[in-house]
């Protein structure tokens, strides 16, 4: 697990740069067995300011997102994989940046 304390200041004003969170936590875990891989990703972003003047009423709120995926390697033609992912597993409502909502739970499937 990685936790970043990001203090990025505007040298002229001393304010935190807008759209840069103070804290961000990411984690990923994978499990491989035979030809199948399962993985889980986690992201937590602390609030960010939406404007350079750091007004507290102009923030993008904290959010936490999890993704889950599984793939199967057919071992044909060097690498032939079928992947399936569930993004935003817990259907979290969040914005990044402000007033730009991100889609709820969604699914990806692809063949490589």
C-alpha positions in Angstrom: 0.0 0.0 0.0 1.3 3.4 -0.9 0.3 6.6 0.9 1.4 9.9 -0.6 1.4 13.1 1.5 1.5 15.7 -1.3 2.0 19.3 -0.2 2.4 21.2 -3.4 2.3 24.9 -2.8 2.0 27.9 -5.0 5.2 29.8 -4.0 3.5 33.2 -4.6 0.5 32.5 -2.3 1.5 29.6 -0.1 -1.8 27.8 -1.1 -2.0 24.2 -2.0 -2.1 23.8 -5.8 -5.7 23.2 -7.0 -6.5 19.6 -8.2 -3.6 18.2 -6.2 -4.8 16.2 -3.1 -2.9 16.3 0.2 -3.3 12.6 0.5 -3.8 9.7 -1.9 -3.8 6.0 -1.1 -3.5 3.3 -3.7 -3.2 -0.4 -3.3 -3.4 -3.4 -5.6 -3.4 -7.2 -4.9 -3.3 -10.0 -7.5 -3.6 -13.7 -7.2 -2.4 -16.1 -10.0 -3.2 -19.8 -10.3 -2.8 -21.9 -13.4 -3.8 -19.6 -16.2 -6.2 -17.4 -14.3 -5.3 -14.1 -12.6 -7.6 -12.1 -10.3 -6.8 -8.6 -9.1 -8.3 -5.9 -6.9 -7.4 -2.2 -7.0 -8.1 0.4 -4.4 -7.9 4.2 -4.6 -8.6 6.9 -2.0 -8.2 10.5 -2.9 -8.5 13.2 -0.2 -10.4 16.3 -1.2 -8.8 18.8 -3.6 -9.4 22.5 -4.1 -11.2 23.4 -7.3 -9.7 27.0 -7.5 -6.2 28.5 -6.9 -7.5 30.6 -4.0 -8.3 27.5 -1.9 -11.8 28.6 -0.9 -13.3 25.8 1.3 -16.7 26.0 -0.6 -14.9 25.2 -3.9 -13.6 21.7 -3.3 -13.9 18.3 -4.9 -14.8 15.9 -2.0 -12.9 12.8 -0.9 -13.6 9.6 -2.8 -12.8 5.9 -2.6 -13.0 3.6 -5.6 -12.4 -0.1 -6.0 -11.9 -2.2 -9.2 -12.0 -5.9 -9.6 -10.7 -7.9 -12.5 -10.1 -11.5 -13.7 -8.3 -12.8 -16.8 -7.7 -16.1 -18.4 -4.6 -16.8 -20.5 -5.4 -19.4 -23.2 -1.7 -19.8 -24.1 -2.4 -19.7 -27.8 -0.3 -17.6 -30.3 2.1 -16.5 -27.6 -0.5 -14.6 -25.5 -4.3 -14.9 -26.0 -6.2 -13.5 -23.0 -9.8 -12.9 -22.1 -10.2 -10.1 -19.5 -13.2 -9.0 -17.5 -13.3 -6.0 -15.1 -15.8 -4.4 -12.8 -14.9 -0.8 -12.3 -16.2 1.2 -9.4 -17.4 -2.0 -7.7 -19.3 -0.3 -4.9 -21.0 2.1 -7.3 -19.5 5.2 -5.6 -20.8 8.6 -6.5 -17.9 11.0 -7.0 -16.6 13.8 -9.1 -13.1 14.5 -10.5 -12.9 17.4 -11.3 -15.9 19.3 -9.7 -19.2 19.1 -11.6 -17.9 16.2 -13.7 -19.5 13.1 -12.3 -17.7 9.8 -13.0 -19.7 6.8 -14.1 -21.1 4.4 -11.6 -20.3 0.7 -11.7 -19.3 -0.3 -15.2 -18.0 -3.4 -16.9 -15.1 -4.0 -19.4 -14.4 -7.1 -21.3 -11.7 -7.5 -23.8 -9.7 -10.0 -25.8 -6.0 -9.6 -26.2 
